[in-house]
């Protein structure tokens, strides 16, 4: 990171890579996803500071900004989980900018695993903190870990009006065209609530119905 602005005491990368990522996300997503993604970075970075984790702000920023890109319309026919679509888009973006492969891998993993609780927290800081930022902004996990003044500073720049309803609607629209990708993951809950007739996959039934004789 060569330059940075600061929000709530954490640096926001102001590099060419970060600026182009921001432009791409603003062009391809809604204001809802843009502001959510920026908050994910800021809240993730604040959690990183609290946990005393050494992370690369630029990689964390790219992971946060791309983490919900896969919900977009151009991925509706991909047949893949939206997390993988976002991770693949980030990988192409980073390779186009000659980012070293270790950084590409960290960002890909951070995005791909951001809806898989219980695993990212044990991985590299950038992976752990994208998930921490998502869990903070969407689920309120660790809400009191961030000082009220810091939280207010983030929300002043990136407000969240009617966020709970709107983000659930965005999830629904992003994964409704490929319901089979929700098998075994938390997004099945979204379709079960908001898509009439959706039937979630059942792991036990899948095991019992496999072609193995016993």
C-alpha positions in Angstrom: 0.0 0.0 0.0 1.6 3.3 -1.1 -1.2 5.7 -0.1 -4.2 5.6 2.2 -7.0 7.7 3.6 -8.2 6.9 7.1 -11.6 6.1 8.4 -12.2 5.3 12.1 -8.4 5.1 12.4 -7.8 2.4 9.8 -6.2 3.0 6.4 -8.3 2.7 3.2 -5.9 1.9 0.3 -5.7 4.6 -2.3 -3.6 2.8 -4.8 -4.2 2.2 -8.5 -5.2 -1.4 -7.8 -7.7 -0.3 -5.1 -9.1 2.5 -7.2 -9.7 0.3 -10.2 -11.4 -2.3 -8.0 -13.6 0.3 -6.6 -14.5 1.5 -10.0 -15.3 -2.0 -11.2 -17.5 -2.7 -8.2 -19.4 0.6 -8.6 -20.0 -0.1 -12.3 -21.2 -3.7 -11.8 -23.2 -3.6 -8.5 -25.8 -1.5 -6.8 -25.2 1.2 -4.2 -26.3 -1.3 -1.6 -23.5 -3.8 -2.5 -20.9 -1.0 -2.9 -21.6 0.5 0.6 -21.8 -3.0 2.1 -18.5 -4.0 0.6 -16.7 -0.9 1.8 -18.1 -1.5 5.3 -16.9 -5.1 5.2 -13.4 -3.8 4.6 -13.6 -1.2 7.3 -15.1 -3.4 9.9 -12.8 -6.3 9.0 -9.8 -3.9 9.4 -11.1 -2.7 12.7 -11.4 -6.3 13.9 -7.9 -7.0 12.6 -6.6 -4.1 14.7 -8.4 -5.3 17.7 -7.1 -8.8 17.2 -3.6 -7.5 16.6 -3.4 -9.2 13.2 -0.9 -8.2 10.6 -2.7 -8.0 7.3 -2.2 -6.6 3.8 -4.7 -3.8 3.5 -4.8 -3.9 -0.3 -5.6 -7.6 -0.4 -8.2 -7.3 2.3 -9.7 -4.4 0.4 -9.9 -6.4 -2.9 -11.4 -9.4 -1.0 -14.0 -7.2 0.6 -14.9 -5.3 -2.6 -15.3 -8.4 -4.7 -17.0 -10.7 -2.1 -20.5 -10.1 -3.3 -19.8 -9.4 -7.0 -21.0 -12.9 -7.8 -24.5 -12.0 -7.0 -24.7 -9.9 -10.1 -26.8 -10.6 -13.1 -23.9 -11.7 -15.4 -23.3 -14.6 -13.1 -26.9 -15.9 -12.9 -26.3 -18.6 -15.4 -22.8 -19.7 -14.2 -24.1 -22.8 -12.3 -21.6 -22.1 -9.6 -21.9 -20.7 -6.0 -21.9 -16.9 -6.1 -18.9 -16.9 -3.8 -16.8 -18.8 -6.4 -18.0 -16.5 -9.1 -16.8 -13.5 -7.1 -13.5 -15.3 -6.2 -12.8 -16.1 -9.9 -13.5 -12.5 -11.0 -11.1 -11.3 -8.3 -8.5 -13.8 -9.5 -8.7 -12.5 -13.1 -8.5 -8.9 -11.9 -5.5 -9.5 -9.7 -3.6 -11.5 -12.3 -4.3 -8.7 -14.9 -2.6 -6.4 -12.4 0.4 -8.8 -11.9 -0.3 -9.4 -8.3 1.9 -12.3 -6.9 0.1 -15.6 -6.8 0.2 -15.9 -3.0 -1.9 -12.7 -2.8 -4.2 -14.0 -5.5 -4.7 -17.2 -3.5 -5.5 -15.3 -0.3 -8.1 -13.1 -1.9 -9.7 -16.1 -3.8 -9.9 -18.0 -0.6 -11.2 -15.1 1.4 -14.1 -14.6 -1.0 -14.9 -18.3 -1.6 -15.1 -19.0 2.1 -16.8 -15.9 3.4 -20.1 -17.7 4.0 -18.5 -20.8 5.5 -18.3 -20.1 9.2 -15.8 -21.9 11.4 -13.0 -22.2 8.9 -11.7 -18.7 7.8 -10.9 -17.6 11.3 -8.1 -20.2 11.4 -6.6 -19.1 8.1 -4.5 -16.1 6.9 -5.5 -12.7 8.3 -6.9 -11.5 5.0 -9.1 -14.6 4.8 -10.2 -14.3 8.4 -11.0 -10.6 8.2 -13.1 -10.6 5.1 -15.4 -13.1 6.9 -15.2 -11.1 10.1 -16.2 -7.9 8.2 -19.1 -9.8 6.6 -20.3 -11.3 9.9 -20.1 -7.9 11.6 -22.1 -6.0 8.9 -24.6 -8.7 8.1 -25.1 -10.6 11.3 -23.8 -8.2 14.0 -21.3 -10.8 15.3 -18.9 -9.0 17.7 -21.1 -5.8 17.5 -19.6 -4.4 20.7 -16.0 -5.1 19.6 -16.1 -1.9 17.6 -16.2 1.3 19.5 -19.4 3.3 18.9 -17.5 6.3 17.6 -15.7 4.1 15.1 -18.9 2.5 14.0 -20.5 5.9 13.6 -17.6 7.1 11.5 -18.0 4.1 9.1 -21.7 4.6 8.8 -21.4 8.3 8.1 -19.5 7.4 4.9 -21.4 4.2 4.1 -24.9 4.3 5.5 -27.1 1.2 5.7 -30.8 2.3 5.4 -33.2 -0.6 5.5 -30.1 -2.8 5.1 -31.5 -6.1 6.6 -34.4 -6.3 4.2 -32.5 -5.0 1.2 -29.5 -7.3 1.6 -31.7 -10.4 2.0 -33.5 -9.3 -1.2 -30.1 -9.0 -3.0 -29.1 -12.5 -1.8 -32.4 -13.9 -3.0 -32.2 -12.3 -6.5 -28.5 -13.4 -6.8 -29.0 -17.0 -6.0 -32.6 -17.7 -7.1 -31.6 -18.6 -10.6 -29.3 -21.3 -9.4 -30.9 -22.9 -6.3 -28.9 -26.1 -6.6 -25.8 -24.1 -5.5 -27.2 -23.6 -2.0 -26.9 -27.3 -1.1 -25.0 -27.6 2.2 -24.6 -23.9 2.8 -26.4 -21.0 4.6 -27.9 -19.5 1.5 -30.5 -22.3 1.4 -32.0 -20.4 4.4 -32.6 -17.4 2.2 -34.4 -19.2 -0.5 -36.4 -21.2 2.0 -37.7 -17.9 3.4 -38.3 -16.0 0.2 -38.8 -18.4 -2.8 -42.1 -20.2 -2.7 -41.7 -23.9 -3.5 -38.0 -24.1 -2.9 -36.9 -27.4 -1.4 -33.5 -27.4 0.2 -31.2 -30.3 -0.3 -31.0 -32.9 2.5 -27.6 -34.4 3.2 -29.0 -37.5 4.9 -31.4 -38.3 2.0 -28.6 -37.8 -0.4 -26.4 -40.3 1.4 -29.2 -42.8 1.6 -30.2 -42.4 -2.0 -26.6 -42.8 -3.3 -25.9 -45.7 -5.8 -23.9 -47.6 -3.2 -25.7 -50.8 -2.2 -25.0 -50.3 1.5 
